[in-house]
Amino acid sequence: QVEEALKGGATFIQLREKNLDTDSFLKEAAEIKELCARYHVPFVINDNVEIAKEINADGVHVGQEDMAAGNARAILGSDKIIGVSAHTVEEAVLAEKNGADYLGVGAAFQTGTKKDAGNISHETIKQICEAVNIPVIAIGGITHDNVMELAGSGICGIAVVSAIFAAEDITKATRELKELTLKMKDSTCIS
């Protein structure tokens, strides 16, 4: 499935596994890391700095409750990508100050993938984009049908799960969503 998304033009892969034991997680992470390397696409681990370090992933994405960006940076080193989830302007500014390379902001729309995610307004997304100087990626409930609603917000990209992996043709769904995102994306965003 990940390779099908890569064939369709996915530009960044994050592995998010909440229910795997460590050995299974390590095995899956190593396989996906190798796959992403073949396609020259960055690969990060969600929430698990130790596994990111162990497999030498390109980086890690952490939530507000997981670990400050500065702590992740200290563990992984200056050459790794550190992404941080943000839901408010204050969280976004602090994450940037602590060394985040990009922000994941949302949930932009209602999502079934993350049960504890509350929606944030598109106005808040726009305010976050205006408050920081690092790329902002919209997350949460984004589909082919609603991605254009994010136009003008200042985001640099989107993060999706179901919009691609629930599709019958993952490669086609990825390609189409990427085309829509490029149309929607604010040309002034930092990339």
BELSUL-V589746 format. One record per backbone hydrogen bond with DSSP energy under -0.5 kcal/mol. CO is the residue of the C=O (numbers start at 1). NH is the residue of the N-H. If there is no record, write none. Layout:
<<CO;NH> <CO;NH>>
This chain:
<<1;5> <2;6> <3;7> <4;8> <5;10> <6;9> <11;42> <13;44> <14;16> <15;17> <15;46> <21;25> <22;26> <23;27> <24;28> <25;29> <26;30> <27;31> <28;32> <29;33> <30;34> <31;35> <32;36> <33;37> <34;38> <35;39> <36;41> <37;40> <42;13> <43;58> <43;59> <44;15> <45;47> <45;61> <47;49> <48;52> <49;53> <50;54> <51;55> <52;57> <53;56> <58;81> <59;45> <60;83> <61;47> <62;85> <63;66> <63;67> <68;72> <69;73> <70;74> <71;75> <72;76> <73;77> <77;80> <81;60> <81;83> <82;101> <82;102> <83;62> <84;104> <86;106> <88;92> <89;93> <90;94> <91;95> <92;96> <93;97> <94;98> <95;100> <96;99> <101;135> <102;84> <103;105> <103;137> <104;86> <105;139> <107;120> <113;115> <114;117> <116;118> <121;125> <122;126> <123;127> <124;128> <125;129> <126;130> <127;131> <128;131> <128;132> <135;103> <136;156> <136;157> <137;105> <138;159> <139;107> <139;108> <140;109> <143;146> <143;147> <146;149> <147;150> <148;151> <150;153> <155;186> <157;138> <159;140> <161;164> <161;165> <162;166> <164;167> <168;170> <169;173> <170;174> <171;175> <172;176> <173;177> <174;178> <175;179> <176;180> <177;181> <178;182> <179;183> <180;184> <181;185> <184;152> <186;189>>
